[in-house]
Amino acid sequence: MRITLLLLLSCLTLVSCDQNLVDSQSVAFNDAQWDLLEAPVFEIQPVDTINSYDMFLNLRNNHDYAYRNLFLIAEMKFPHGKIVTDTLEYEMATPQGAFLGTGYSDVYENKLWYKEGVRFRESGTYQLTLRHAMRKNGSVDGIAQLEGILDIGYSIEKQVQHGSN
């Protein structure tokens, strides 16, 4: 009976998480290396122009990732030509070197905040381009092959309203 109840609760948790998911895409990197010149472009077709959404960047890494943080350049191109560029920094490991995110074995999944309360006011196709901006301390040049990154993508979720009175 306990196992059945635990299994039922686990399934309900998974289903409730997926109910908020509107869209997601990702791209995998060959040999778990993100080339400095490789900038995945994702085409986003918004569901509507009225509701607000939360956007996340989803990244999977393994133990070959050698840094505590991650710098990304995210560029959102709107259907009518406007471009918004963000430089983002995410913490990937604790000061002691333990990877953040969820996972087991050798793969860690990171759901990183990108934008909160996004409204896709323009109808049409949006383009999200992601590039890594990692460099070694004291170096001007970026890291040519960022090792340990398995894949990167985005997800769009319905904005969850938290406890309004």
Backbone torsions as a table, in degrees:
resi	resn	phi	psi	omega
1	MET	NA	-43.4	-179.8
2	ARG	-62.7	-41.2	-179.4
3	ILE	-63.8	-42.3	178.4
4	THR	-62.4	-44.4	179.4
5	LEU	-64.1	-43.1	178.3
6	LEU	-63.3	-42.0	178.3
7	LEU	-64.1	-42.0	178.7
8	LEU	-63.4	-44.8	178.7
9	LEU	-64.3	-38.9	177.8
10	SER	-63.4	-43.4	179.3
11	CYS	-64.2	-41.9	178.4
12	LEU	-62.9	-38.4	178.1
13	THR	-63.8	-45.2	179.6
14	LEU	-63.8	-42.8	-179.7
15	VAL	-65.3	-41.9	-178.4
16	SER	-66.5	-34.1	177.0
17	CYS	-66.6	-41.7	-177.2
18	ASP	-73.2	-20.4	-179.5
19	GLN	-63.8	-27.9	-178.7
20	ASN	-86.0	-16.0	-177.7
21	LEU	-70.8	126.2	179.8
22	VAL	-104.1	-41.8	-176.9
23	ASP	-158.6	149.8	173.0
24	SER	-160.5	148.5	175.7
25	GLN	-147.9	156.4	174.9
26	SER	-152.2	164.6	176.7
27	VAL	-133.7	137.7	179.7
28	ALA	-95.5	148.6	178.9
29	PHE	-104.0	137.7	177.6
30	ASN	-62.1	135.0	176.5
31	ASP	55.9	26.4	179.4
32	ALA	53.3	43.9	177.7
33	GLN	-134.3	124.9	178.6
34	TRP	-96.6	109.4	180.0
35	ASP	-69.4	138.6	-179.0
36	LEU	-55.5	-34.1	-177.4
37	LEU	-88.0	-5.6	-179.8
38	GLU	-88.4	116.9	-179.0
39	ALA	-126.6	93.7	180.0
40	PRO	-57.8	138.4	177.2
41	VAL	-117.1	124.6	179.8
42	PHE	-110.9	131.0	176.7
43	GLU	-95.3	125.9	-175.6
44	ILE	-114.3	125.5	176.0
45	GLN	-108.5	97.7	-177.3
46	PRO	-61.5	148.3	179.7
47	VAL	-73.2	-40.7	-178.8
48	ASP	-153.1	173.4	-180.0
49	THR	-110.8	10.0	-173.5
50	ILE	-107.8	-47.0	-173.4
51	ASN	-79.5	158.1	176.7
52	SER	-98.6	145.7	-177.3
53	TYR	-133.4	159.4	171.7
54	ASP	-106.8	137.7	179.6
55	MET	-114.2	140.2	-179.9
56	PHE	-129.0	152.6	169.0
57	LEU	-103.8	131.4	-178.2
58	ASN	-111.0	124.8	-175.6
59	LEU	-134.6	137.4	174.3
60	ARG	-116.6	132.7	177.9
61	ASN	-131.1	164.7	175.6
62	ASN	-122.6	-171.8	-175.5
63	HIS	-69.2	-10.0	177.5
64	ASP	-76.4	-11.6	177.8
65	TYR	-72.1	120.8	-168.1
66	ALA	-103.0	13.0	-172.9
67	TYR	-124.2	157.8	-179.8
68	ARG	-84.2	-25.7	-178.3
69	ASN	-128.4	178.2	178.5
70	LEU	-143.9	128.4	175.3
71	PHE	-107.2	131.1	179.5
72	LEU	-128.8	152.3	169.7
73	ILE	-113.1	120.0	178.3
74	ALA	-112.6	128.5	-179.1
75	GLU	-123.3	120.5	178.1
76	MET	-107.6	118.7	177.5
77	LYS	-102.2	123.9	-178.0
78	PHE	-83.6	159.2	-178.3
79	PRO	-56.5	-32.8	-177.2
80	HIS	-94.7	11.4	171.0
81	GLY	107.8	-17.5	178.9
82	LYS	-63.0	142.3	179.0
83	ILE	-126.6	130.0	176.1
84	VAL	-117.4	123.2	-179.1
85	THR	-113.4	132.0	179.2
86	ASP	-123.6	136.1	169.6
87	THR	-98.0	122.5	-172.6
88	LEU	-119.2	143.6	174.4
89	GLU	-126.9	131.4	178.7
90	TYR	-125.9	141.5	174.6
91	GLU	-83.5	127.8	-176.4
92	MET	-109.1	-18.3	-177.7
93	ALA	-149.5	158.9	176.1
94	THR	-76.1	166.5	175.8
95	PRO	-58.1	-24.6	179.2
96	GLN	-83.9	-4.9	176.7
97	GLY	97.3	2.3	178.4
98	ALA	-78.5	129.3	-179.3
99	PHE	-68.1	142.3	174.2
100	LEU	-88.1	178.6	-177.2
101	GLY	90.6	-176.7	179.6
102	THR	-109.3	151.6	178.1
103	GLY	156.6	174.7	178.7
104	TYR	-148.8	165.1	-178.7
105	SER	64.5	-115.4	-172.9
106	ASP	-118.7	3.8	-176.5
107	VAL	-121.0	131.1	-179.7
108	TYR	-120.6	130.5	179.6
109	GLU	-103.5	130.9	-178.5
110	ASN	-121.7	124.9	174.8
111	LYS	-105.8	104.7	-171.3
112	LEU	-106.0	130.8	177.8
113	TRP	-60.7	133.6	173.7
114	TYR	-113.5	-61.1	178.9
115	LYS	-143.7	141.8	-179.6
116	GLU	-111.4	139.1	175.7
117	GLY	67.4	39.2	-178.5
118	VAL	-77.8	133.9	171.5
119	ARG	-119.1	126.2	178.9
120	PHE	-87.5	82.9	-172.6
121	ARG	-73.4	-25.8	179.3
122	GLU	-95.6	131.1	175.3
123	SER	-80.1	147.4	-177.6
124	GLY	126.6	-169.0	-175.9
125	THR	-94.4	128.6	173.3
126	TYR	-98.1	151.7	175.8
127	GLN	-123.3	126.9	176.1
128	LEU	-110.5	119.8	178.0
129	THR	-111.8	132.7	-179.1
130	LEU	-121.1	131.5	175.8
131	ARG	-133.2	146.2	172.7
132	HIS	-84.8	149.9	-178.9
133	ALA	-127.7	40.3	-177.5
134	MET	-85.4	141.3	174.8
135	ARG	-149.0	154.9	177.9
136	LYS	-76.7	150.4	178.8
137	ASN	-52.4	132.1	177.8
138	GLY	82.3	-2.7	-178.3
139	SER	-103.9	141.4	177.1
140	VAL	-85.0	-34.9	-177.2
141	ASP	-77.8	143.3	176.8
142	GLY	-73.5	162.3	177.6
143	ILE	-72.3	119.4	-174.5
144	ALA	-63.3	-43.0	180.0
145	GLN	-128.0	103.2	179.0
146	LEU	-82.0	104.9	-175.0
147	GLU	-79.5	148.3	174.0
148	GLY	95.1	0.9	178.0
149	ILE	-98.9	115.7	-177.5
150	LEU	-83.0	-46.2	179.2
151	ASP	-162.1	163.1	177.3
152	ILE	-142.4	150.8	178.3
153	GLY	-167.7	-164.7	179.8
154	TYR	-137.1	163.8	169.2
155	SER	-142.5	147.6	176.6
156	ILE	-118.5	130.2	-178.7
157	GLU	-128.2	150.0	173.4
158	LYS	-57.8	138.7	-180.0
159	GLN	-73.2	128.4	-178.8
160	VAL	-91.5	126.5	177.0
161	GLN	-85.8	123.3	-177.0
162	HIS	-98.4	119.5	170.8
163	GLY	33.7	72.1	174.6
164	SER	-89.7	146.2	-178.6
165	ASN	-100.6	NA	NA
